[in-house]
């Protein structure tokens, strides 16, 4: 009887109530804001390590320890004259880690990130996204705080602590997607998910600029300050999750009835209920799933290139000062934020006006990002030691990653909102491995020869990887909700309209809040 009343009430939600739910101060928008901060803190911690390692390592000593036959191969020597002060700072680095060790240090966190993606998605679906997010942020942030002590103890301790930090970071993306699927109505996901993912860009901007300034200062002994400060902010964020975030609208004690019913009514299935068994066989035999993995791999490779190893290129090859390094490792992400929001708006406009289907939008924007990145990296190769032009092409390369955020990076929610945690987790086993591979490859290429020629090899490898991934997603990818997204009993029901015409269900919805965007089979 109560269920019937609830159903009747839900059906009577008026257009006025729907309009009210467009107001900014809604519980679901607070969840989105927390997701934004989660990605921001995650990326702040990642890029702060990439920038700080330039100040931590005594590169002058490293050069003297390398093979004497390569000591005369100093690339872009004409850029050294303007950075004498920074070279003096560079020589004061505390650690004599060679490029290969630096690659393992930077890659350790990325390896941990890869390992826990799958368990993180499963845990978020079974135990709840809130506790998974809270635990991941707390573990990663504590590890970030203690990283300076690990570095002073030795490189292997630093590798172990960053591996632990990566394990905490790894659960954040899949559990964040699970929480968003619980809270965000279908027709709001395009813009809201883009906003959440833009936290990555903002984190890079803040992290890079602040890290460069902190490492060049005497505050808290310089480079250790980036670990103390950003780790503490992460601990504070985990406390906010504990106090203010809930797994679903049905569990929130202060949400209005109209918003709760509005969210549930505009989801593919009621995700607050017990989730059905994950259809592993169907997922593992799905061509769109593997196309998504390939596409995300390319985007992660591009991100790993500029977040993990490009600061080293700027410092050792182009001879940027530590302040310049932090600035130019972060400011380009402002352009990526602009491209992310622009591509999100454009994709919404194209679909709402029935100009292009969702699958073509996802593929088109992803390919645009891959082409923009590849052409820009080729530009970095062409200009060589020209700091100004190299910086311009770096900004364009990073900025073009924003198109991918409206493309393949949110494709998992298109394919299966119900099993998005499992989908992101399983897919990330392959795709996020790029984050570990990139610094290791650079470490091996530059171990005995830190020269522009060796870095050019890395540029061409990156172009090949990113373009291949974009082509695979363009040919084999899809943005349709897959049949295995629905429980068998629901999937077997005939989806017909009043005239008995069958419809195909899509993940994107029109602005009139029709339950599904449909096309005739």
C-alpha positions as CSV (number, residue, x, y, z in Angstrom):
1,X,0.0,0.0,0.0
2,X,2.8,2.4,0.9
3,X,4.7,1.5,-2.3
4,X,1.6,2.4,-4.3
5,X,1.3,5.7,-2.6
6,X,5.0,6.4,-3.2
7,X,4.6,5.5,-6.8
8,X,1.5,7.7,-7.2
9,X,3.3,10.6,-5.6
10,X,6.3,10.2,-7.9
11,X,4.0,10.2,-10.9
12,X,2.4,13.4,-9.7
13,X,5.7,15.3,-9.6
14,X,4.8,18.5,-11.5
15,X,6.7,20.5,-14.0
16,X,7.0,23.2,-11.3
17,X,8.9,20.7,-9.0
18,X,11.2,19.8,-11.9
19,X,12.0,23.5,-12.4
20,X,12.6,23.9,-8.7
21,X,15.1,21.1,-8.9
22,X,17.2,23.2,-11.3
23,X,18.1,25.6,-8.5
24,X,21.7,25.5,-7.5
25,X,21.3,24.6,-3.9
26,X,20.5,21.0,-4.2
27,X,22.0,18.0,-2.4
28,X,23.1,16.4,-5.7
29,X,25.1,19.5,-6.6
30,X,26.9,19.3,-3.3
31,X,27.8,15.6,-4.2
32,X,29.1,16.9,-7.5
33,X,31.2,19.6,-5.8
34,X,32.7,17.0,-3.5
35,X,33.6,14.9,-6.6
36,X,35.2,18.0,-8.1
37,X,37.3,18.5,-5.0
38,X,38.2,14.8,-4.9
39,X,39.7,14.9,-8.4
40,X,41.4,18.2,-7.7
41,X,43.1,16.9,-4.5
42,X,44.1,13.8,-6.3
43,X,45.8,15.7,-9.1
44,X,47.4,18.3,-6.8
45,X,49.1,15.4,-5.0
46,X,50.3,13.8,-8.2
47,X,51.7,16.9,-9.9
48,X,53.3,18.2,-6.7
49,X,55.5,15.1,-6.7
50,X,56.4,15.6,-10.4
51,X,57.4,19.2,-9.8
52,X,59.1,18.7,-6.4
53,X,61.3,15.8,-7.7
54,X,63.1,18.4,-9.8
55,X,64.1,20.3,-6.6
56,X,64.7,17.1,-4.6
57,X,67.3,15.6,-7.0
58,X,70.9,16.9,-7.3
59,X,71.0,16.8,-11.1
60,X,74.5,18.3,-11.2
61,X,75.8,15.3,-9.2
62,X,73.8,12.9,-11.4
63,X,75.5,14.3,-14.5
64,X,78.9,13.8,-13.0
65,X,78.1,10.2,-12.1
66,X,76.9,9.3,-15.6
67,X,79.2,7.9,-18.3
68,X,81.8,10.6,-19.2
69,X,81.1,10.1,-22.9
70,X,77.7,11.6,-22.5
71,X,78.6,14.5,-20.3
72,X,79.3,16.8,-23.3
73,X,75.7,16.1,-24.6
74,X,74.1,19.0,-22.8
75,X,70.9,19.8,-24.7
76,X,69.7,23.4,-25.2
77,X,72.8,24.9,-23.6
78,X,71.8,28.3,-24.8
79,X,68.9,28.3,-22.3
80,X,71.2,28.0,-19.3
81,X,72.4,31.6,-19.2
82,X,69.1,33.0,-17.8
83,X,68.7,30.3,-15.1
84,X,72.0,30.6,-13.2
85,X,70.2,31.2,-9.9
86,X,68.1,28.1,-10.4
87,X,71.0,26.0,-11.4
88,X,72.6,26.9,-8.0
89,X,69.3,25.8,-6.4
90,X,69.3,22.6,-8.5
91,X,72.8,21.6,-7.3
92,X,71.5,21.7,-3.7
93,X,69.1,18.8,-4.3
94,X,69.4,16.3,-1.5
95,X,69.1,13.0,-3.5
96,X,71.3,11.4,-6.1
97,X,68.6,9.4,-7.8
98,X,69.4,8.7,-11.5
99,X,66.7,9.1,-14.2
100,X,65.8,5.4,-13.9
101,X,65.3,5.6,-10.1
102,X,63.2,8.8,-10.7
103,X,61.1,6.9,-13.2
104,X,60.4,4.2,-10.7
105,X,59.6,6.8,-8.0
106,X,57.1,8.5,-10.3
107,X,55.8,5.3,-11.6
108,X,55.2,3.7,-8.2
109,X,52.2,5.8,-7.5
110,X,50.8,5.2,-10.9
111,X,51.3,1.4,-10.4
112,X,49.3,1.5,-7.2
113,X,46.7,3.6,-9.0
114,X,46.3,0.8,-11.6
115,X,46.1,-2.0,-9.0
116,X,43.2,-0.7,-7.0
117,X,40.9,0.5,-9.8
118,X,39.1,-2.8,-10.2
119,X,38.8,-3.5,-6.4
120,X,37.7,0.1,-5.9
121,X,34.9,-0.2,-8.4
122,X,33.6,-3.4,-6.9
123,X,33.9,-2.1,-3.3
124,X,32.0,1.0,-4.2
125,X,29.2,-1.0,-5.6
126,X,29.0,-3.6,-2.8
127,X,30.1,-1.6,0.4
128,X,29.1,1.9,-0.8
129,X,30.8,4.7,-2.7
130,X,31.1,6.9,0.4
131,X,33.2,4.6,2.6
132,X,35.4,3.7,-0.5
133,X,36.0,7.4,-1.3
134,X,36.7,8.3,2.3
135,X,39.2,5.5,2.8
136,X,41.0,6.1,-0.5
137,X,41.4,9.8,0.2
138,X,42.6,9.2,3.7
139,X,45.1,6.5,2.8
140,X,46.5,8.6,0.0
141,X,46.7,11.8,2.0
142,X,48.5,10.2,5.0
143,X,51.0,8.6,2.6
144,X,51.5,12.0,0.9
145,X,52.2,13.7,4.3
146,X,54.9,11.1,5.3
147,X,56.6,11.0,1.8
148,X,59.4,13.4,2.8
149,X,60.4,11.1,5.7
150,X,60.3,8.1,3.3
151,X,62.6,10.0,0.9
152,X,65.1,10.8,3.6
153,X,65.1,7.1,4.6
154,X,65.9,6.1,1.0
155,X,64.6,5.8,-2.5
156,X,63.0,2.4,-1.9
157,X,61.1,3.7,1.0
158,X,59.9,6.6,-1.2
159,X,58.8,4.1,-3.8
160,X,56.9,2.1,-1.2
161,X,55.1,5.1,0.2
162,X,54.1,6.4,-3.2
163,X,52.9,3.0,-4.1
164,X,50.6,3.1,-1.0
165,X,49.5,6.6,-2.1
166,X,48.6,5.2,-5.5
167,X,46.6,2.4,-4.0
168,X,44.5,5.1,-2.2
169,X,44.2,7.2,-5.4
170,X,43.2,4.1,-7.5
171,X,39.8,3.7,-5.8
172,X,38.8,7.3,-6.3
173,X,37.7,7.5,-10.0
174,X,35.5,4.3,-10.0
175,X,33.9,5.1,-6.7
176,X,33.3,8.7,-7.7
177,X,31.5,7.5,-10.8
178,X,29.4,5.1,-8.7
179,X,28.4,8.0,-6.4
180,X,27.6,10.2,-9.3
181,X,25.4,7.5,-11.0
182,X,23.5,7.2,-7.7
183,X,22.9,11.0,-7.4
184,X,22.9,12.6,-10.9
185,X,19.8,12.4,-13.1
186,X,20.4,11.1,-16.7
187,X,19.9,14.4,-18.5
188,X,22.3,16.3,-16.1
189,X,25.2,13.8,-16.4
190,X,26.9,15.4,-19.4
191,X,27.5,18.8,-17.8
192,X,27.8,17.6,-14.2
193,X,30.3,14.8,-15.0
194,X,32.3,17.2,-17.1
195,X,32.3,19.6,-14.1
196,X,33.5,16.8,-11.8
197,X,36.2,15.8,-14.2
198,X,37.4,19.4,-14.6
199,X,38.6,19.1,-11.0
200,X,41.6,17.2,-12.6
201,X,42.5,20.4,-14.6
202,X,42.0,22.7,-11.6
203,X,44.1,20.4,-9.4
204,X,46.9,20.5,-12.0
205,X,46.8,24.3,-12.2
206,X,46.8,24.8,-8.4
207,X,49.2,22.0,-7.7
208,X,51.8,23.1,-10.3
209,X,51.8,26.8,-9.5
210,X,51.8,26.3,-5.8
211,X,54.4,23.5,-5.9
212,X,56.8,25.6,-7.9
213,X,56.5,28.5,-5.5
214,X,56.7,26.3,-2.4
215,X,59.8,24.3,-3.6
216,X,61.6,27.6,-4.4
217,X,60.8,29.0,-1.0
218,X,62.1,28.3,2.5
219,X,58.7,27.6,3.9
220,X,58.7,24.3,5.8
221,X,62.1,23.6,4.3
222,X,61.0,24.0,0.7
223,X,60.0,20.9,-1.2
224,X,58.7,19.0,1.8
225,X,56.0,21.6,2.2
226,X,54.1,20.4,-0.8
227,X,53.6,17.1,0.9
228,X,52.6,18.4,4.3
229,X,50.1,21.0,2.9
230,X,48.4,19.0,0.2
231,X,48.3,15.8,2.3
232,X,46.6,17.7,5.1
233,X,44.0,19.1,2.7
234,X,43.2,15.6,1.6
235,X,42.7,14.5,5.2
236,X,40.3,17.4,5.6
237,X,38.4,16.4,2.5
238,X,38.0,12.8,3.9
239,X,36.5,14.3,7.1
240,X,34.0,16.2,4.9
241,X,33.0,12.9,3.2
242,X,32.4,11.3,6.7
243,X,30.2,14.1,7.8
244,X,28.2,15.4,4.8
245,X,28.1,12.8,2.0
246,X,25.6,9.9,1.6
247,X,25.6,6.9,-0.7
248,X,22.2,7.7,-2.3
249,X,19.3,10.2,-2.1
250,X,17.3,7.6,-0.1
251,X,19.9,7.7,2.6
252,X,20.2,11.5,2.9
253,X,18.3,12.7,6.0
254,X,17.9,16.3,4.8
255,X,17.1,16.0,1.1
256,X,13.7,17.2,0.0
257,X,11.1,14.7,-1.1
258,X,10.8,16.4,-4.5
259,X,14.5,16.2,-5.2
260,X,14.7,12.6,-4.1
261,X,11.8,11.5,-6.2
262,X,13.1,13.7,-9.1
263,X,16.5,11.9,-9.1
264,X,15.0,8.4,-8.8
265,X,12.5,9.1,-11.6
266,X,15.2,10.2,-13.9
267,X,17.5,7.2,-13.6
268,X,17.7,4.1,-15.8
269,X,17.0,2.0,-12.7
270,X,16.7,2.8,-9.0
271,X,20.3,2.5,-8.0
272,X,19.5,2.9,-4.3
273,X,18.2,-0.7,-4.3
274,X,20.3,-3.8,-4.2
275,X,22.3,-4.0,-7.4
276,X,21.9,-7.0,-9.6
277,X,24.8,-9.5,-10.2
278,X,27.5,-8.0,-12.5
279,X,27.3,-9.6,-16.0
280,X,31.1,-10.3,-16.3
281,X,30.8,-12.5,-19.3
282,X,28.7,-10.0,-21.2
283,X,31.2,-7.2,-20.3
284,X,34.2,-9.2,-21.3
285,X,32.7,-10.0,-24.7
286,X,31.6,-6.5,-25.4
287,X,33.4,-4.8,-28.3
288,X,32.4,-1.2,-27.1
289,X,33.9,-2.0,-23.7
290,X,37.3,-2.8,-25.2
291,X,37.1,0.2,-27.5
292,X,36.5,2.3,-24.5
293,X,39.6,0.8,-22.7
294,X,41.7,1.6,-25.7
295,X,40.4,5.2,-25.9
296,X,41.0,5.8,-22.2
297,X,44.5,4.3,-22.5
298,X,45.4,7.0,-25.0
299,X,44.0,9.7,-22.8
300,X,45.9,8.4,-19.7
301,X,49.1,8.2,-21.8
302,X,48.8,11.9,-22.8
303,X,48.0,12.8,-19.2
304,X,50.8,10.7,-17.8
305,X,53.2,12.4,-20.2
306,X,52.5,15.9,-19.0
307,X,51.8,15.2,-15.4
308,X,54.6,12.8,-14.6
309,X,57.6,13.4,-16.9
310,X,57.2,16.7,-18.8
311,X,58.4,18.7,-15.7
312,X,61.6,16.7,-15.9
313,X,61.9,17.6,-19.6
314,X,61.4,21.3,-18.8
315,X,64.0,21.3,-16.1
316,X,66.7,19.1,-17.5
317,X,66.5,19.8,-21.3
318,X,64.9,23.3,-21.6
319,X,66.5,24.4,-18.3
320,X,63.4,26.0,-16.9
321,X,63.7,27.4,-13.4
322,X,61.8,25.6,-10.6
323,X,59.3,28.5,-10.5
324,X,58.9,28.4,-14.3
325,X,58.6,24.6,-14.2
326,X,55.7,24.8,-11.7
327,X,54.0,27.5,-13.7
328,X,54.3,25.9,-17.1
329,X,53.4,22.5,-15.7
330,X,50.1,23.8,-14.5
331,X,48.9,26.9,-16.5
332,X,48.2,24.8,-19.6
333,X,45.5,23.0,-17.7
334,X,43.5,26.3,-17.6
335,X,43.1,25.9,-21.3
336,X,42.1,22.3,-20.8
337,X,39.4,23.4,-18.4
338,X,38.1,25.8,-21.0
339,X,38.2,23.1,-23.7
340,X,36.5,20.7,-21.3
341,X,33.6,23.0,-20.5
342,X,33.3,24.2,-24.2
343,X,33.2,20.6,-25.5
344,X,30.6,19.7,-22.9
345,X,28.4,22.6,-23.9
346,X,28.9,21.8,-27.6
347,X,28.1,18.1,-27.2
348,X,24.9,19.0,-25.3
349,X,23.9,21.5,-28.0
350,X,24.6,19.0,-30.8
351,X,22.5,16.3,-29.3
352,X,19.6,18.4,-27.9
353,X,19.1,19.9,-31.4
354,X,19.3,16.4,-32.9
355,X,22.2,17.4,-35.1
356,X,24.5,14.5,-34.2
357,X,23.9,11.3,-32.2
358,X,25.6,10.7,-28.9
359,X,28.0,8.0,-30.2
360,X,29.3,10.3,-33.0
361,X,29.7,13.2,-30.4
362,X,31.8,11.0,-28.1
363,X,33.9,9.7,-31.0
364,X,34.3,13.1,-32.6
365,X,35.4,15.0,-29.5
366,X,37.8,12.2,-28.5
367,X,39.4,12.1,-32.0
368,X,39.7,15.9,-31.9
369,X,41.6,15.6,-28.6
370,X,43.9,12.9,-30.0
371,X,44.7,14.9,-33.1
372,X,45.3,18.1,-31.2
373,X,47.6,16.4,-28.8
374,X,49.6,14.6,-31.5
375,X,50.0,17.7,-33.7
376,X,51.1,19.7,-30.7
377,X,53.6,17.1,-29.5
378,X,55.0,17.0,-33.0
379,X,55.3,20.8,-32.8
380,X,57.4,20.4,-29.6
381,X,59.7,18.1,-31.6
382,X,60.0,20.6,-34.4
383,X,60.9,23.6,-32.3
384,X,63.6,21.9,-30.3
385,X,65.2,24.2,-27.8
386,X,62.9,27.2,-28.4
387,X,61.5,27.7,-24.9
388,X,58.7,30.0,-26.0
389,X,57.4,27.9,-28.9
390,X,57.8,24.7,-27.0
391,X,55.7,26.2,-24.2
392,X,53.0,27.2,-26.7
393,X,52.8,23.7,-28.1
394,X,52.8,22.2,-24.6
395,X,49.9,24.4,-23.7
396,X,48.0,23.3,-26.8
397,X,48.8,19.6,-26.2
398,X,47.5,19.6,-22.6
399,X,44.5,21.8,-23.6
400,X,43.4,19.4,-26.2
401,X,42.9,16.8,-23.5
402,X,39.8,18.7,-22.5
403,X,38.0,17.3,-25.6
404,X,38.6,13.8,-24.4
405,X,36.8,14.6,-21.2
406,X,33.6,15.1,-23.2
407,X,34.5,12.0,-25.3
408,X,35.8,8.6,-24.1
409,X,36.5,9.6,-20.6
410,X,32.8,9.6,-19.6
411,X,31.9,6.8,-22.0
412,X,31.6,4.2,-19.1
413,X,28.5,5.9,-17.8
414,X,27.0,5.8,-21.3
415,X,27.5,2.1,-21.6
416,X,26.3,1.0,-18.2
417,X,25.2,3.4,-15.4
418,X,24.2,0.4,-13.3
419,X,27.6,-1.3,-13.4
420,X,29.8,1.7,-13.9
421,X,32.0,0.9,-10.9
422,X,32.8,-2.5,-12.2
423,X,33.1,-1.2,-15.8
424,X,35.6,1.6,-14.8
425,X,37.5,-0.7,-12.5
426,X,37.8,-3.5,-15.0
427,X,38.6,-1.2,-17.9
428,X,41.2,0.7,-15.9
429,X,43.3,-2.4,-15.4
430,X,44.5,-1.9,-18.9
431,X,43.9,1.8,-19.6
432,X,45.6,3.3,-16.5
433,X,48.7,1.1,-16.9
434,X,49.7,3.9,-19.2
435,X,50.4,6.1,-16.2
436,X,53.0,3.6,-14.9
437,X,54.5,2.8,-18.3
438,X,55.2,6.5,-19.3
439,X,57.7,7.4,-16.6
440,X,59.4,3.9,-16.8
441,X,59.9,4.3,-20.5
442,X,61.3,7.8,-20.1
443,X,63.6,6.5,-17.3
444,X,65.0,3.8,-19.6
445,X,65.4,6.2,-22.5
446,X,67.2,8.9,-20.5
447,X,69.1,6.8,-17.9
448,X,72.5,7.2,-19.7
449,X,71.7,10.0,-22.0
450,X,69.5,12.9,-20.8
451,X,69.4,14.6,-24.2
452,X,66.9,16.2,-26.5
453,X,67.4,13.3,-29.0
454,X,66.2,10.8,-26.4
455,X,63.2,12.8,-25.5
456,X,62.3,13.1,-29.2
457,X,61.9,9.3,-29.2
458,X,59.4,9.6,-26.4
459,X,57.5,12.2,-28.3
460,X,57.0,10.0,-31.3
461,X,56.1,7.0,-29.1
462,X,53.4,9.1,-27.5
463,X,52.0,10.3,-30.8
464,X,51.8,6.7,-32.1
465,X,50.0,5.5,-28.9
466,X,47.5,8.3,-28.7
467,X,46.5,8.3,-32.3
468,X,46.1,4.5,-32.3
469,X,43.8,4.6,-29.3
470,X,41.7,7.4,-30.9
471,X,41.3,5.4,-34.1
472,X,40.2,2.3,-32.3
473,X,37.6,4.1,-30.3
474,X,36.4,5.9,-33.4
475,X,35.9,2.7,-35.3
476,X,34.6,0.3,-32.6
477,X,33.3,2.6,-29.8
478,X,29.7,3.3,-28.8
479,X,27.7,5.5,-26.5
480,X,24.5,3.3,-26.4
481,X,23.4,1.8,-23.1
482,X,24.3,-1.8,-23.5
483,X,21.7,-4.6,-23.0
484,X,23.6,-6.1,-20.1
485,X,23.2,-2.9,-18.2
486,X,19.6,-3.9,-17.2
487,X,18.6,-6.9,-14.9
488,X,17.5,-9.9,-17.0
489,X,13.9,-9.5,-15.9
490,X,13.9,-5.8,-16.9
491,X,15.8,-6.4,-20.1
492,X,13.4,-9.1,-21.2
493,X,10.4,-6.7,-21.1
494,X,9.4,-5.3,-24.4
495,X,10.1,-1.6,-24.5
496,X,7.3,-0.3,-26.7
497,X,5.4,2.9,-27.0
498,X,1.6,3.3,-27.1
499,X,1.6,2.3,-30.8
500,X,3.5,-0.9,-30.1
501,X,6.7,0.3,-31.8
502,X,9.9,-1.0,-30.2
503,X,12.6,1.6,-29.1
504,X,16.3,1.4,-28.4
505,X,17.4,3.0,-25.2
506,X,20.2,5.6,-25.2
507,X,22.2,7.1,-22.3
508,X,21.5,10.7,-23.3
509,X,18.1,12.3,-22.6
510,X,16.3,15.3,-24.0
511,X,15.6,18.5,-22.1
512,X,11.9,17.7,-21.7
513,X,12.8,14.9,-19.3
514,X,11.3,12.1,-21.3
515,X,12.4,8.8,-19.5
516,X,14.6,7.8,-22.5
517,X,15.9,9.2,-25.6
518,X,14.6,6.7,-28.2
519,X,15.0,5.8,-31.8
520,X,13.1,3.2,-33.8
521,X,14.9,-0.1,-34.1
